[in-house]
Amino acid sequence: MLPPEEPIVANAARPKKRVLIVGAGFAGIAAARALKRADVEILLVDRRNHHIFQPLLYQVATAVLSPSEIAAPIRQLEAKQKNLSVLLAEVRGINLGARTVDAICPEIGSRKLEYDFLVIATGMRPSYFGHDEFARFAPGLKSLNDAETIRTKILSAFELAESTDDPKERARQMTFVLVGGGPTGVELAASIAQLVTVTLRDNFRKIDPAKSRILLLDGGDRILPTFAESLSRKAAKRLTKLGVEVSTGVKVEKVDDQGVIAAGARISSATVLWTAGVSASPVVKMLGTTTDRAGRAFVGSFMDVPEAPNVFVAGDAATMTQDGHPVPGVAQAAIQQGRFVGRVIANRIKGRKDGRPFRYRNKGNMAVVGKNFAILEAGRLRSSGFLTWVVWAALHVLALPQLQNRFRVQTQWFWSYLSGQRSSRLISEGPRSSGS
């Protein structure tokens, strides 16, 4: 006897489309939020459990702020967005044909994640231009771990300078070399300069931190090449006033445990920081699409990958040209791209047309050069000085991910401004030796 047939349900719910977002930076989170009201299941995958407000990472590296003040847990998004789940995992492979992603979860093992739409927003990492051996001696600044490593190197240098009786070693410990004159290098150099002249001024008996040597090296003809030349000159002048030695047209040939060799000359330094170049995450290569020299994926006008339908790349992992110029790898561009991708996916799910192609709206670029001085370029508007610095501070406080971040950063900045002190002068402890 045949089993009775199941009744046909006319309004049987179809399974929801699955959107897999790899990377919880500015672009990834913007894409997820843009899909908040869409009828989809979103899985946000990242190897970290937190989102970092990258523009203030240098302040963690120089002890102005603590890591928790510029970071927010990704999992908190689940409470605010019902169609979103978070997975702590690292992507190891992508199969475009099967529409699956292979990921490794800590202590759990491999997982195969299926998707209908895939968004790669994995950001950038430091690039040593083919000299990866430099990384051992010159950390970059892309994560909280990087920032804490740099903070430890800077603060430890003064402790070692205080404890040694060798004048050459003392001078080496109190020499700081930054390789790369982009915004990160400029902001980091200025912050170190004010650390040594204000915060640490009366903290030592044998050394005077203000006598430290801070060098900013760049292979180009000027620092801050993405800004107008007039602003670049003002920033260089401000750095010089703070005590930073700015050298352009200088290429670093070697980095080791004793310092650097630049333009054929040895510079002895115990603290070398790499702020020069960046390259895309290796996840981008797993797509098998065309990339530029930095490993970023060339995307179409809708931020999609030409070879794969419904696969998108956004933020620093993508490269595209607008009006003859590349879209800059800055936070505002990543946020705009993430939102755009989210809207495109929402339209496709509803069967609608994609609409207009992506177009980046430049709201202006800013860089801060120490206390009371910042530069701004927005279209034809170019400004610098104290008022620009006030605008910079206000915008950055408002852009922080959580209300508690805004309150804590604002409070710490106010205290630091009045007292010159910094909140997180902590040297990370290494493993204990036996018997200690």
Contacts in CASP RR format, 6 or more apart in sequence:
PFRMAT RR
TARGET T0000
AUTHOR 0000-0000-0000
METHOD contacts of the structure
MODEL  1
MLPPEEPIVANAARPKKRVLIVGAGFAGIAAARALKRADVEILLVDRRNH
HIFQPLLYQVATAVLSPSEIAAPIRQLEAKQKNLSVLLAEVRGINLGART
VDAICPEIGSRKLEYDFLVIATGMRPSYFGHDEFARFAPGLKSLNDAETI
RTKILSAFELAESTDDPKERARQMTFVLVGGGPTGVELAASIAQLVTVTL
RDNFRKIDPAKSRILLLDGGDRILPTFAESLSRKAAKRLTKLGVEVSTGV
KVEKVDDQGVIAAGARISSATVLWTAGVSASPVVKMLGTTTDRAGRAFVG
SFMDVPEAPNVFVAGDAATMTQDGHPVPGVAQAAIQQGRFVGRVIANRIK
GRKDGRPFRYRNKGNMAVVGKNFAILEAGRLRSSGFLTWVVWAALHVLAL
PQLQNRFRVQTQWFWSYLSGQRSSRLISEGPRSSGS
16 39 0 8 1.000
16 40 0 8 1.000
16 41 0 8 1.000
16 83 0 8 1.000
17 39 0 8 1.000
17 40 0 8 1.000
17 41 0 8 1.000
17 116 0 8 1.000
17 117 0 8 1.000
17 349 0 8 1.000
18 40 0 8 1.000
18 41 0 8 1.000
18 43 0 8 1.000
18 114 0 8 1.000
18 115 0 8 1.000
18 116 0 8 1.000
18 117 0 8 1.000
19 35 0 8 1.000
19 40 0 8 1.000
19 41 0 8 1.000
19 42 0 8 1.000
19 43 0 8 1.000
19 115 0 8 1.000
19 116 0 8 1.000
19 117 0 8 1.000
19 118 0 8 1.000
19 119 0 8 1.000
19 345 0 8 1.000
20 42 0 8 1.000
20 43 0 8 1.000
20 45 0 8 1.000
20 101 0 8 1.000
20 113 0 8 1.000
20 114 0 8 1.000
20 115 0 8 1.000
20 117 0 8 1.000
20 118 0 8 1.000
20 119 0 8 1.000
21 28 0 8 1.000
21 31 0 8 1.000
21 32 0 8 1.000
21 42 0 8 1.000
21 43 0 8 1.000
21 44 0 8 1.000
21 45 0 8 1.000
21 119 0 8 1.000
21 121 0 8 1.000
22 45 0 8 1.000
22 46 0 8 1.000
22 91 0 8 1.000
22 101 0 8 1.000
22 118 0 8 1.000
22 119 0 8 1.000
22 120 0 8 1.000
22 121 0 8 1.000
22 122 0 8 1.000
22 283 0 8 1.000
23 44 0 8 1.000
23 45 0 8 1.000
23 46 0 8 1.000
23 120 0 8 1.000
23 121 0 8 1.000
23 122 0 8 1.000
23 123 0 8 1.000
24 44 0 8 1.000
24 46 0 8 1.000
24 48 0 8 1.000
24 51 0 8 1.000
24 74 0 8 1.000
24 86 0 8 1.000
24 121 0 8 1.000
25 46 0 8 1.000
25 51 0 8 1.000
25 52 0 8 1.000
25 121 0 8 1.000
25 123 0 8 1.000
25 334 0 8 1.000
26 54 0 8 1.000
26 315 0 8 1.000
26 331 0 8 1.000
26 334 0 8 1.000
26 335 0 8 1.000
26 338 0 8 1.000
27 119 0 8 1.000
27 121 0 8 1.000
27 123 0 8 1.000
27 314 0 8 1.000
27 315 0 8 1.000
27 316 0 8 1.000
27 317 0 8 1.000
27 334 0 8 1.000
27 335 0 8 1.000
27 337 0 8 1.000
27 338 0 8 1.000
27 341 0 8 1.000
28 44 0 8 1.000
28 119 0 8 1.000
28 121 0 8 1.000
28 314 0 8 1.000
28 338 0 8 1.000
29 44 0 8 1.000
29 51 0 8 1.000
29 74 0 8 1.000
29 77 0 8 1.000
30 314 0 8 1.000
30 334 0 8 1.000
30 335 0 8 1.000
30 336 0 8 1.000
30 337 0 8 1.000
30 338 0 8 1.000
30 339 0 8 1.000
30 342 0 8 1.000
31 119 0 8 1.000
31 121 0 8 1.000
31 312 0 8 1.000
31 314 0 8 1.000
31 338 0 8 1.000
31 339 0 8 1.000
31 341 0 8 1.000
31 342 0 8 1.000
31 345 0 8 1.000
32 42 0 8 1.000
32 44 0 8 1.000
32 77 0 8 1.000
32 81 0 8 1.000
32 84 0 8 1.000
33 81 0 8 1.000
33 339 0 8 1.000
34 338 0 8 1.000
34 339 0 8 1.000
34 340 0 8 1.000
34 341 0 8 1.000
34 342 0 8 1.000
34 343 0 8 1.000
34 346 0 8 1.000
35 42 0 8 1.000
35 83 0 8 1.000
35 342 0 8 1.000
35 345 0 8 1.000
35 346 0 8 1.000
36 81 0 8 1.000
36 83 0 8 1.000
36 84 0 8 1.000
37 346 0 8 1.000
38 83 0 8 1.000
38 342 0 8 1.000
38 345 0 8 1.000
38 346 0 8 1.000
38 349 0 8 1.000
39 83 0 8 1.000
39 349 0 8 1.000
40 83 0 8 1.000
40 117 0 8 1.000
40 345 0 8 1.000
40 346 0 8 1.000
40 349 0 8 1.000
41 83 0 8 1.000
41 85 0 8 1.000
42 81 0 8 1.000
42 83 0 8 1.000
42 84 0 8 1.000
42 85 0 8 1.000
43 84 0 8 1.000
43 85 0 8 1.000
43 86 0 8 1.000
43 87 0 8 1.000
43 113 0 8 1.000
43 115 0 8 1.000
44 74 0 8 1.000
44 77 0 8 1.000
44 84 0 8 1.000
44 85 0 8 1.000
44 86 0 8 1.000
44 87 0 8 1.000
45 86 0 8 1.000
45 87 0 8 1.000
45 89 0 8 1.000
45 91 0 8 1.000
45 101 0 8 1.000
45 103 0 8 1.000
45 113 0 8 1.000
46 74 0 8 1.000
46 86 0 8 1.000
46 88 0 8 1.000
46 89 0 8 1.000
47 88 0 8 1.000
47 89 0 8 1.000
47 90 0 8 1.000
48 74 0 8 1.000
48 88 0 8 1.000
48 143 0 8 1.000
49 73 0 8 1.000
49 74 0 8 1.000
49 75 0 8 1.000
49 88 0 8 1.000
50 71 0 8 1.000
50 72 0 8 1.000
50 73 0 8 1.000
50 74 0 8 1.000
50 144 0 8 1.000
51 71 0 8 1.000
51 72 0 8 1.000
51 73 0 8 1.000
51 74 0 8 1.000
51 401 0 8 1.000
52 70 0 8 1.000
52 71 0 8 1.000
52 143 0 8 1.000
52 144 0 8 1.000
53 70 0 8 1.000
53 71 0 8 1.000
53 399 0 8 1.000
53 400 0 8 1.000
53 401 0 8 1.000
53 405 0 8 1.000
54 142 0 8 1.000
54 331 0 8 1.000
55 331 0 8 1.000
55 396 0 8 1.000
55 399 0 8 1.000
56 65 0 8 1.000
56 70 0 8 1.000
56 396 0 8 1.000
56 400 0 8 1.000
56 409 0 8 1.000
57 70 0 8 1.000
57 141 0 8 1.000
57 142 0 8 1.000
57 143 0 8 1.000
57 144 0 8 1.000
57 146 0 8 1.000
57 147 0 8 1.000
58 141 0 8 1.000
58 147 0 8 1.000
58 184 0 8 1.000
58 185 0 8 1.000
58 187 0 8 1.000
58 188 0 8 1.000
58 191 0 8 1.000
59 65 0 8 1.000
59 70 0 8 1.000
59 191 0 8 1.000
60 66 0 8 1.000
60 67 0 8 1.000
60 69 0 8 1.000
60 70 0 8 1.000
60 144 0 8 1.000
60 147 0 8 1.000
60 148 0 8 1.000
60 151 0 8 1.000
60 424 0 8 1.000
61 141 0 8 1.000
61 146 0 8 1.000
61 147 0 8 1.000
61 148 0 8 1.000
61 150 0 8 1.000
61 151 0 8 1.000
61 154 0 8 1.000
61 188 0 8 1.000
61 191 0 8 1.000
62 150 0 8 1.000
62 151 0 8 1.000
62 154 0 8 1.000
62 188 0 8 1.000
62 191 0 8 1.000
62 192 0 8 1.000
62 195 0 8 1.000
62 422 0 8 1.000
63 151 0 8 1.000
63 154 0 8 1.000
63 155 0 8 1.000
63 195 0 8 1.000
63 199 0 8 1.000
63 422 0 8 1.000
63 423 0 8 1.000
63 424 0 8 1.000
63 425 0 8 1.000
63 426 0 8 1.000
64 191 0 8 1.000
64 412 0 8 1.000
64 413 0 8 1.000
64 416 0 8 1.000
64 422 0 8 1.000
64 423 0 8 1.000
64 424 0 8 1.000
65 409 0 8 1.000
65 412 0 8 1.000
65 423 0 8 1.000
65 424 0 8 1.000
66 423 0 8 1.000
66 424 0 8 1.000
67 144 0 8 1.000
67 147 0 8 1.000
67 148 0 8 1.000
67 424 0 8 1.000
68 408 0 8 1.000
69 405 0 8 1.000
69 408 0 8 1.000
69 409 0 8 1.000
69 412 0 8 1.000
69 423 0 8 1.000
70 400 0 8 1.000
70 405 0 8 1.000
70 409 0 8 1.000
71 144 0 8 1.000
71 401 0 8 1.000
71 405 0 8 1.000
72 401 0 8 1.000
72 402 0 8 1.000
72 405 0 8 1.000
74 86 0 8 1.000
75 86 0 8 1.000
76 402 0 8 1.000
77 84 0 8 1.000
77 86 0 8 1.000
78 84 0 8 1.000
78 85 0 8 1.000
78 86 0 8 1.000
87 103 0 8 1.000
87 105 0 8 1.000
87 111 0 8 1.000
87 113 0 8 1.000
88 105 0 8 1.000
88 106 0 8 1.000
89 103 0 8 1.000
89 104 0 8 1.000
89 105 0 8 1.000
89 106 0 8 1.000
89 111 0 8 1.000
90 103 0 8 1.000
90 104 0 8 1.000
91 101 0 8 1.000
91 102 0 8 1.000
91 103 0 8 1.000
91 122 0 8 1.000
91 283 0 8 1.000
91 286 0 8 1.000
92 102 0 8 1.000
92 103 0 8 1.000
92 104 0 8 1.000
92 110 0 8 1.000
93 101 0 8 1.000
93 102 0 8 1.000
93 283 0 8 1.000
93 286 0 8 1.000
94 100 0 8 1.000
94 101 0 8 1.000
94 102 0 8 1.000
94 118 0 8 1.000
94 283 0 8 1.000
94 286 0 8 1.000
94 287 0 8 1.000
95 101 0 8 1.000
95 102 0 8 1.000
96 287 0 8 1.000
96 307 0 8 1.000
96 308 0 8 1.000
96 311 0 8 1.000
99 114 0 8 1.000
99 115 0 8 1.000
99 116 0 8 1.000
99 118 0 8 1.000
100 112 0 8 1.000
100 113 0 8 1.000
100 114 0 8 1.000
100 115 0 8 1.000
101 112 0 8 1.000
101 113 0 8 1.000
101 115 0 8 1.000
101 118 0 8 1.000
102 110 0 8 1.000
102 111 0 8 1.000
102 112 0 8 1.000
102 113 0 8 1.000
103 110 0 8 1.000
103 111 0 8 1.000
103 112 0 8 1.000
103 113 0 8 1.000
104 110 0 8 1.000
104 111 0 8 1.000
105 111 0 8 1.000
116 310 0 8 1.000
117 310 0 8 1.000
117 311 0 8 1.000
117 312 0 8 1.000
117 345 0 8 1.000
117 348 0 8 1.000
118 308 0 8 1.000
118 310 0 8 1.000
118 311 0 8 1.000
118 312 0 8 1.000
119 312 0 8 1.000
119 313 0 8 1.000
119 314 0 8 1.000
119 338 0 8 1.000
119 341 0 8 1.000
119 342 0 8 1.000
119 345 0 8 1.000
120 283 0 8 1.000
120 284 0 8 1.000
120 287 0 8 1.000
120 297 0 8 1.000
120 311 0 8 1.000
120 312 0 8 1.000
120 313 0 8 1.000
120 314 0 8 1.000
120 317 0 8 1.000
121 313 0 8 1.000
121 314 0 8 1.000
121 315 0 8 1.000
121 317 0 8 1.000
121 334 0 8 1.000
121 338 0 8 1.000
122 280 0 8 1.000
122 281 0 8 1.000
122 283 0 8 1.000
122 284 0 8 1.000
122 317 0 8 1.000
123 280 0 8 1.000
123 281 0 8 1.000
123 315 0 8 1.000
123 316 0 8 1.000
123 317 0 8 1.000
123 334 0 8 1.000
124 142 0 8 1.000
124 278 0 8 1.000
124 279 0 8 1.000
124 280 0 8 1.000
124 281 0 8 1.000
124 294 0 8 1.000
124 316 0 8 1.000
124 317 0 8 1.000
125 142 0 8 1.000
125 278 0 8 1.000
125 279 0 8 1.000
125 280 0 8 1.000
125 281 0 8 1.000
126 135 0 8 1.000
126 139 0 8 1.000
126 140 0 8 1.000
126 141 0 8 1.000
126 142 0 8 1.000
126 274 0 8 1.000
126 276 0 8 1.000
126 277 0 8 1.000
126 278 0 8 1.000
126 279 0 8 1.000
127 276 0 8 1.000
127 277 0 8 1.000
127 278 0 8 1.000
127 279 0 8 1.000
127 294 0 8 1.000
128 134 0 8 1.000
128 135 0 8 1.000
128 138 0 8 1.000
128 274 0 8 1.000
128 276 0 8 1.000
128 277 0 8 1.000
129 276 0 8 1.000
129 277 0 8 1.000
131 255 0 8 1.000
133 255 0 8 1.000
134 255 0 8 1.000
134 274 0 8 1.000
135 274 0 8 1.000
137 255 0 8 1.000
137 256 0 8 1.000
137 257 0 8 1.000
137 259 0 8 1.000
137 272 0 8 1.000
138 179 0 8 1.000
138 255 0 8 1.000
138 260 0 8 1.000
138 272 0 8 1.000
138 273 0 8 1.000
138 274 0 8 1.000
139 146 0 8 1.000
139 149 0 8 1.000
139 150 0 8 1.000
139 153 0 8 1.000
139 273 0 8 1.000
139 274 0 8 1.000
140 146 0 8 1.000
140 150 0 8 1.000
140 273 0 8 1.000
140 274 0 8 1.000
140 275 0 8 1.000
141 147 0 8 1.000
141 150 0 8 1.000
141 184 0 8 1.000
141 188 0 8 1.000
141 273 0 8 1.000
141 274 0 8 1.000
141 275 0 8 1.000
142 278 0 8 1.000
148 428 0 8 1.000
149 428 0 8 1.000
150 273 0 8 1.000
151 424 0 8 1.000
151 426 0 8 1.000
151 427 0 8 1.000
151 428 0 8 1.000
152 427 0 8 1.000
152 428 0 8 1.000
153 270 0 8 1.000
153 271 0 8 1.000
153 273 0 8 1.000
154 176 0 8 1.000
154 192 0 8 1.000
154 195 0 8 1.000
154 271 0 8 1.000
155 425 0 8 1.000
155 426 0 8 1.000
155 427 0 8 1.000
156 427 0 8 1.000
157 173 0 8 1.000
157 174 0 8 1.000
157 176 0 8 1.000
157 270 0 8 1.000
157 271 0 8 1.000
158 173 0 8 1.000
158 174 0 8 1.000
158 200 0 8 1.000
158 203 0 8 1.000
158 204 0 8 1.000
158 207 0 8 1.000
158 209 0 8 1.000
159 427 0 8 1.000
160 169 0 8 1.000
160 173 0 8 1.000
160 270 0 8 1.000
161 169 0 8 1.000
161 170 0 8 1.000
161 173 0 8 1.000
161 174 0 8 1.000
161 207 0 8 1.000
162 204 0 8 1.000
162 205 0 8 1.000
162 206 0 8 1.000
162 207 0 8 1.000
164 170 0 8 1.000
164 173 0 8 1.000
168 268 0 8 1.000
170 207 0 8 1.000
171 213 0 8 1.000
171 268 0 8 1.000
172 258 0 8 1.000
172 259 0 8 1.000
172 268 0 8 1.000
172 269 0 8 1.000
172 270 0 8 1.000
173 270 0 8 1.000
173 271 0 8 1.000
174 207 0 8 1.000
174 209 0 8 1.000
174 211 0 8 1.000
174 212 0 8 1.000
174 213 0 8 1.000
175 212 0 8 1.000
175 213 0 8 1.000
175 214 0 8 1.000
175 215 0 8 1.000
175 267 0 8 1.000
175 268 0 8 1.000
175 269 0 8 1.000
175 270 0 8 1.000
175 271 0 8 1.000
176 192 0 8 1.000
176 212 0 8 1.000
176 213 0 8 1.000
176 214 0 8 1.000
176 215 0 8 1.000
176 269 0 8 1.000
176 271 0 8 1.000
176 273 0 8 1.000
177 215 0 8 1.000
177 217 0 8 1.000
177 259 0 8 1.000
177 260 0 8 1.000
177 267 0 8 1.000
177 269 0 8 1.000
177 271 0 8 1.000
177 272 0 8 1.000
177 273 0 8 1.000
178 185 0 8 1.000
178 188 0 8 1.000
178 189 0 8 1.000
178 214 0 8 1.000
178 215 0 8 1.000
178 216 0 8 1.000
178 217 0 8 1.000
178 272 0 8 1.000
178 273 0 8 1.000
178 275 0 8 1.000
179 217 0 8 1.000
179 218 0 8 1.000
179 252 0 8 1.000
179 255 0 8 1.000
179 260 0 8 1.000
179 272 0 8 1.000
179 273 0 8 1.000
179 274 0 8 1.000
179 275 0 8 1.000
179 276 0 8 1.000
180 216 0 8 1.000
180 217 0 8 1.000
180 218 0 8 1.000
180 219 0 8 1.000
180 223 0 8 1.000
180 274 0 8 1.000
180 275 0 8 1.000
180 276 0 8 1.000
180 277 0 8 1.000
181 216 0 8 1.000
181 217 0 8 1.000
181 218 0 8 1.000
181 223 0 8 1.000
181 224 0 8 1.000
181 275 0 8 1.000
181 276 0 8 1.000
182 218 0 8 1.000
182 223 0 8 1.000
182 224 0 8 1.000
182 225 0 8 1.000
182 226 0 8 1.000
182 275 0 8 1.000
183 224 0 8 1.000
183 226 0 8 1.000
183 367 0 8 1.000
184 275 0 8 1.000
185 216 0 8 1.000
185 273 0 8 1.000
185 275 0 8 1.000
186 216 0 8 1.000
186 223 0 8 1.000
186 224 0 8 1.000
186 235 0 8 1.000
186 239 0 8 1.000
186 367 0 8 1.000
186 369 0 8 1.000
187 367 0 8 1.000
187 368 0 8 1.000
187 369 0 8 1.000
187 370 0 8 1.000
188 273 0 8 1.000
188 275 0 8 1.000
189 214 0 8 1.000
189 216 0 8 1.000
189 239 0 8 1.000
189 244 0 8 1.000
190 238 0 8 1.000
190 239 0 8 1.000
190 242 0 8 1.000
190 244 0 8 1.000
190 368 0 8 1.000
190 369 0 8 1.000
190 370 0 8 1.000
191 370 0 8 1.000
192 212 0 8 1.000
192 214 0 8 1.000
193 214 0 8 1.000
193 239 0 8 1.000
193 242 0 8 1.000
193 243 0 8 1.000
193 244 0 8 1.000
193 370 0 8 1.000
194 242 0 8 1.000
194 370 0 8 1.000
194 371 0 8 1.000
195 209 0 8 1.000
195 422 0 8 1.000
196 209 0 8 1.000
196 210 0 8 1.000
196 212 0 8 1.000
196 214 0 8 1.000
197 209 0 8 1.000
197 210 0 8 1.000
197 242 0 8 1.000
197 243 0 8 1.000
198 420 0 8 1.000
199 420 0 8 1.000
199 421 0 8 1.000
199 422 0 8 1.000
199 425 0 8 1.000
200 209 0 8 1.000
201 209 0 8 1.000
201 210 0 8 1.000
203 209 0 8 1.000
213 245 0 8 1.000
214 243 0 8 1.000
214 244 0 8 1.000
214 245 0 8 1.000
215 244 0 8 1.000
215 245 0 8 1.000
215 247 0 8 1.000
215 267 0 8 1.000
215 269 0 8 1.000
216 223 0 8 1.000
216 239 0 8 1.000
216 244 0 8 1.000
216 245 0 8 1.000
216 246 0 8 1.000
216 247 0 8 1.000
217 247 0 8 1.000
217 250 0 8 1.000
217 252 0 8 1.000
217 260 0 8 1.000
217 262 0 8 1.000
218 246 0 8 1.000
218 247 0 8 1.000
218 248 0 8 1.000
218 249 0 8 1.000
218 250 0 8 1.000
218 276 0 8 1.000
219 248 0 8 1.000
219 249 0 8 1.000
219 250 0 8 1.000
219 251 0 8 1.000
220 248 0 8 1.000
220 249 0 8 1.000
221 248 0 8 1.000
221 249 0 8 1.000
222 229 0 8 1.000
222 232 0 8 1.000
222 233 0 8 1.000
222 236 0 8 1.000
222 248 0 8 1.000
223 232 0 8 1.000
223 235 0 8 1.000
223 236 0 8 1.000
223 239 0 8 1.000
223 246 0 8 1.000
223 248 0 8 1.000
224 231 0 8 1.000
224 232 0 8 1.000
224 235 0 8 1.000
224 367 0 8 1.000
224 375 0 8 1.000
225 232 0 8 1.000
226 328 0 8 1.000
226 365 0 8 1.000
227 235 0 8 1.000
227 365 0 8 1.000
227 367 0 8 1.000
227 375 0 8 1.000
227 377 0 8 1.000
228 377 0 8 1.000
228 382 0 8 1.000
230 382 0 8 1.000
231 375 0 8 1.000
231 377 0 8 1.000
231 382 0 8 1.000
231 384 0 8 1.000
234 375 0 8 1.000
234 384 0 8 1.000
235 367 0 8 1.000
235 369 0 8 1.000
235 375 0 8 1.000
235 384 0 8 1.000
236 246 0 8 1.000
238 369 0 8 1.000
238 370 0 8 1.000
238 373 0 8 1.000
239 246 0 8 1.000
239 369 0 8 1.000
240 246 0 8 1.000
242 369 0 8 1.000
242 370 0 8 1.000
247 262 0 8 1.000
249 263 0 8 1.000
250 262 0 8 1.000
250 263 0 8 1.000
251 262 0 8 1.000
251 263 0 8 1.000
252 260 0 8 1.000
252 261 0 8 1.000
252 262 0 8 1.000
252 276 0 8 1.000
253 260 0 8 1.000
253 261 0 8 1.000
253 262 0 8 1.000
253 263 0 8 1.000
253 264 0 8 1.000
254 260 0 8 1.000
254 261 0 8 1.000
255 272 0 8 1.000
255 274 0 8 1.000
258 266 0 8 1.000
258 268 0 8 1.000
258 269 0 8 1.000
259 266 0 8 1.000
259 267 0 8 1.000
259 268 0 8 1.000
259 269 0 8 1.000
259 270 0 8 1.000
259 272 0 8 1.000
260 266 0 8 1.000
260 267 0 8 1.000
260 269 0 8 1.000
260 272 0 8 1.000
261 267 0 8 1.000
278 294 0 8 1.000
278 316 0 8 1.000
279 294 0 8 1.000
279 295 0 8 1.000
280 291 0 8 1.000
280 294 0 8 1.000
280 295 0 8 1.000
280 296 0 8 1.000
280 297 0 8 1.000
280 316 0 8 1.000
280 317 0 8 1.000
281 317 0 8 1.000
283 317 0 8 1.000
284 291 0 8 1.000
284 295 0 8 1.000
284 296 0 8 1.000
284 297 0 8 1.000
284 313 0 8 1.000
284 317 0 8 1.000
285 291 0 8 1.000
285 295 0 8 1.000
287 297 0 8 1.000
287 305 0 8 1.000
287 307 0 8 1.000
287 308 0 8 1.000
287 311 0 8 1.000
287 313 0 8 1.000
288 307 0 8 1.000
289 297 0 8 1.000
289 298 0 8 1.000
289 305 0 8 1.000
289 306 0 8 1.000
289 307 0 8 1.000
289 308 0 8 1.000
289 313 0 8 1.000
290 297 0 8 1.000
290 298 0 8 1.000
291 297 0 8 1.000
291 298 0 8 1.000
291 319 0 8 1.000
292 298 0 8 1.000
292 319 0 8 1.000
294 319 0 8 1.000
296 313 0 8 1.000
296 316 0 8 1.000
296 317 0 8 1.000
296 318 0 8 1.000
296 319 0 8 1.000
297 305 0 8 1.000
297 313 0 8 1.000
297 317 0 8 1.000
297 318 0 8 1.000
297 319 0 8 1.000
298 306 0 8 1.000
298 318 0 8 1.000
298 319 0 8 1.000
298 320 0 8 1.000
299 305 0 8 1.000
299 312 0 8 1.000
299 313 0 8 1.000
299 318 0 8 1.000
299 319 0 8 1.000
299 320 0 8 1.000
300 306 0 8 1.000
300 320 0 8 1.000
301 320 0 8 1.000
301 357 0 8 1.000
301 358 0 8 1.000
302 312 0 8 1.000
302 340 0 8 1.000
302 344 0 8 1.000
302 354 0 8 1.000
302 357 0 8 1.000
302 358 0 8 1.000
303 312 0 8 1.000
303 313 0 8 1.000
303 314 0 8 1.000
303 318 0 8 1.000
303 320 0 8 1.000
303 337 0 8 1.000
303 338 0 8 1.000
303 340 0 8 1.000
303 341 0 8 1.000
303 344 0 8 1.000
303 358 0 8 1.000
304 310 0 8 1.000
304 311 0 8 1.000
304 312 0 8 1.000
304 313 0 8 1.000
304 344 0 8 1.000
305 311 0 8 1.000
305 312 0 8 1.000
305 313 0 8 1.000
310 345 0 8 1.000
310 348 0 8 1.000
312 341 0 8 1.000
312 344 0 8 1.000
312 345 0 8 1.000
314 334 0 8 1.000
314 337 0 8 1.000
314 338 0 8 1.000
314 340 0 8 1.000
314 341 0 8 1.000
315 329 0 8 1.000
315 333 0 8 1.000
315 334 0 8 1.000
315 337 0 8 1.000
315 338 0 8 1.000
316 329 0 8 1.000
316 334 0 8 1.000
318 337 0 8 1.000
319 326 0 8 1.000
319 327 0 8 1.000
320 326 0 8 1.000
320 327 0 8 1.000
320 358 0 8 1.000
321 327 0 8 1.000
322 359 0 8 1.000
322 360 0 8 1.000
327 333 0 8 1.000
327 337 0 8 1.000
327 360 0 8 1.000
328 362 0 8 1.000
328 365 0 8 1.000
330 365 0 8 1.000
331 399 0 8 1.000
332 362 0 8 1.000
332 363 0 8 1.000
332 364 0 8 1.000
333 360 0 8 1.000
336 358 0 8 1.000
336 360 0 8 1.000
336 361 0 8 1.000
337 358 0 8 1.000
337 360 0 8 1.000
340 358 0 8 1.000
344 354 0 8 1.000
344 355 0 8 1.000
347 353 0 8 1.000
347 354 0 8 1.000
347 355 0 8 1.000
348 354 0 8 1.000
362 378 0 8 1.000
362 379 0 8 1.000
363 378 0 8 1.000
364 376 0 8 1.000
364 377 0 8 1.000
364 378 0 8 1.000
364 379 0 8 1.000
365 376 0 8 1.000
365 377 0 8 1.000
365 378 0 8 1.000
366 374 0 8 1.000
366 375 0 8 1.000
366 376 0 8 1.000
366 377 0 8 1.000
366 388 0 8 1.000
366 391 0 8 1.000
366 392 0 8 1.000
366 395 0 8 1.000
367 374 0 8 1.000
367 375 0 8 1.000
368 374 0 8 1.000
368 389 0 8 1.000
368 392 0 8 1.000
369 375 0 8 1.000
371 389 0 8 1.000
371 417 0 8 1.000
372 385 0 8 1.000
372 386 0 8 1.000
372 389 0 8 1.000
373 384 0 8 1.000
373 385 0 8 1.000
373 386 0 8 1.000
373 388 0 8 1.000
373 389 0 8 1.000
374 384 0 8 1.000
374 385 0 8 1.000
374 388 0 8 1.000
374 389 0 8 1.000
374 391 0 8 1.000
374 392 0 8 1.000
375 382 0 8 1.000
375 383 0 8 1.000
375 384 0 8 1.000
375 385 0 8 1.000
375 388 0 8 1.000
376 382 0 8 1.000
376 383 0 8 1.000
376 384 0 8 1.000
376 388 0 8 1.000
376 391 0 8 1.000
376 392 0 8 1.000
393 413 0 8 1.000
396 409 0 8 1.000
397 406 0 8 1.000
397 409 0 8 1.000
397 410 0 8 1.000
397 413 0 8 1.000
398 406 0 8 1.000
400 406 0 8 1.000
400 409 0 8 1.000
412 423 0 8 1.000
415 421 0 8 1.000
415 423 0 8 1.000
416 422 0 8 1.000
416 423 0 8 1.000
END
